[in-house]
């Protein structure tokens, strides 16, 4: 009956923990993982480059949507079991073409392998780091932005070299 007094809708995207004494609720905490401060800037950059962003998470759909709203992520796949991340990456490849996956855990390893480019976070598990194509050191997402900028510049230089050598 006391639970009905707490509007859980006010805590969308948060995990609510209740404390009770003698089966009477005496308090509660609403907790939520906050994204890195620079994550929004990286997502904004990706959108400027016309890159679709999708969050694949084992967390509840509402939790994922709350984080996605903070960051401006285009799409959320929530309540995803570890073995289904691989399948979702496969679906995204069919829908969008080339796909990049960023992950840090054992659960992400199959999806990192399936993606066209798999990035592991430097503080992630050894398995994720071993199977990834590249590692983002110090868990700094701005390095993903830098890697994308460098790769675009490299594409231009290679194309220039091909044109000049053909002339």
Secondary structure, DSSP 8 states (H G I E B T S, - for coil): --GGGS-GGGGTTSEEEEEEETTEEEEEEEE-----TTHHHHHHHHHHTT---EEE-SS-HHHHHHHHHHHT-SEEE-S--HHHHHHHHHHHHHHHSS-EEEE-SGGGHHHHHHSSEEEEETTS-HHHHHHSSEEEGGG-THHHHHHHHHHHHHHHHHHHHHHHHH-
